[in-house]
Amino acid sequence: MKACILRKVEWTATEEDHKPDVSFIPMMVRRRLSMVERAALHVAWNVFNPKEGEDVSDPLPEVGSVPVVFASRWGEVGTTLKLMRQLHSEGEMSPVAFSSSVHNAAPGAWSLFTKNKSPYTAIAARERTYEMGILEAEAQLAAGGADAVLFVYAEEATPMYYHSAFGEMERAHAVALLLVQDKE
């Protein structure tokens, strides 16, 4: 059997819409989220919570039971840059900010918020990150441990400081795919 996409949600920052909507998350938690976490949680949430009038022909699985594959080429690069600047100027870093700078911060936040006890994986594979994340999600489906896998890819806008190293500047963006086994 092969995987197929049951639901797809995308978000890209624009001048008018520069922050993804995460109003479904309690305010005290929401204010500490990085851009990558916001983007990832926004698209993931909207996979399981279709907008009114949106056609959803197949039943959606329970959000708390779906394994997650999160992929990001640069991860928390903005947070990491702030931490490096703080270390340089003050000689130490914020422990709270440091705990949010890890590559699995977004799927960790998702699992805490949704009480999802299914496994999650964080992927970073340079310019092949998106493809390797999809491959991992499809491999998890093929292994038969789950009926669906949520794949989330998210990046924040490229910090200007890294322009020369990163090349092309990117806007913040994210996509979530709910993958299921193709029944044909």
N, C-alpha and C positions, 0 to 999 in steps of 0.2 A: 504494500500500500504506500501511497505517497501523501504528503501533506498538502492541505489546501488552506487558503485564508478564509476564515469565517467572518472576521471583522477587521477593518483597518481604520485607524485614526491618525491624522497627521496634524502637525502644528509647525508654523514657521513665523518667527518674529517679523513684524512689519513696523513701520513708523507709528501706526495707530494701535497695534496690538503687540507691544514689546514684552509683555509678561503673560505667560499662560495663566488661565483661570484655575486656581486651586482653592476656591472658596468653600469647597466641600471638606476641607481639612480644618480642624479647629485652629483658631487664631494664634494661640500660644505655640503651636507646632509650626504653623505656616510661616511665621515671621523668621524662623531660623533656617528655612529651606534655601538651598542654593538655586541658581538658575537651572542647572542640570536636573536637580531633584524636582523642581517645579515643572519643567518640561516633560520629564519622564512620568511623573504622577498624573499630570493633566491628560496625556494621551492614553495612559493605562486606564485611568478612571473612566474615560469616555468610551473605551471599548466595552466595558461592562454596564455602562449607563447611557444608552443611546438617547439622543435628543428627542423631544416630543415630535411625533410624526415621522421619525426616521424608520425606514423599513428594516425590520429584523425578522427574517423568516425562520431561521433555525433557533432553537432555544440556546441560551447562553449558559455555560457552566457556572457553578458557584465560584465567586471571585476568590474565596479563601482556600480553594482546593487546586488551583492551577499553578504549576511550576512556572518560574519566570527566568528568561534569559535576557539580561541587560547588557547592552553593548555601547561603548563610547570610546572613540579614538583617544580623546584628550581627557575625558573624565572631569574632575574638579580642578581644571587648570586655573581658573580665576581665583578660587580659594587658595590653591597652592601658591600662586603668585603673591597674594596678600600675606600669606604666612612667611614666605621667603623675605619679603620686604620688612615685615615685622621683626623677624629674626635678625636681619641686618641692622635695623635701626634701634631695636630695644634689647637685643641679645637673647630673647626668648620668644616663644609662640604661645598663642592662646590654646589651651587644651581642648576647649569646646570647638574651636575652628578646626583644630587638627583632626578631631574625631570625625568631622564632616568632610575632610579632604580625601578620604579613601575612595577607591574606585567602586566599591560596593555600597556606597552611601545611599544611592537612589533605590536599589532593590531592597536594601535594609529598611528604609523608610516605608516603602510600599508594604513589605511584609508586616511591619508593626502596625501601620494604619489599617490594613485590611484584615489583620489577624490571620494572615496566610501562613500556614505551617508547612507548606510545600517547599521543596528546595528552590534555591535561586542560584544562578551562575552569573558572574560578571566577566565580560570579554573585552579585551583590548588587543587588537591585532594590526596596529598601524593603519595603512590605507586599505586594508582588507577587513576591517572591523565589522562592517555591516554584513558582509558575506559570511564571515566566520560565525557571527552571532546567529544568522539564519541556519547555517549548517548545524550548529549546536542544538538549536531548537528542533530541527527536523530529526536529528539523531536521538534526542530525548523522546520524541513521538515514536520513532521506529523501535526504540527499545521496549515500548509497550508499558511503561510505568505510569502513563497518564493519557487521558483521552484528549487533552488540549494542553498547549503550551503558549504562554504569553511571551512574545518577543518585543522588547522595547529598545530602541536606539535613540540616544539623545546627545546633543552637543550644545554647549553654550557659545555665544559669540566669541570669536577669536579676540583675545586681549591685544590691544595695539602694541604692547611691549614685545610680543612674540611675532609680530608681522613678518620680520625678515626670516625667521626660522620656520614659520608655518606656511609661508607663501600666500596663497589666496585667502583673503579674509572671508569668514563665514558668518552668517546670521545664526542666532540660536534657533535650533530646530529639533523636532522629535517625531518619531513614528512608532506606533504600536500595532502589532499584528497578532491576532488570536488565531493560532494554527491548530487545525484538527486533522484527523486522518480522513483522506478522501474515501468516500464509501463506494465509489465506482470501481 
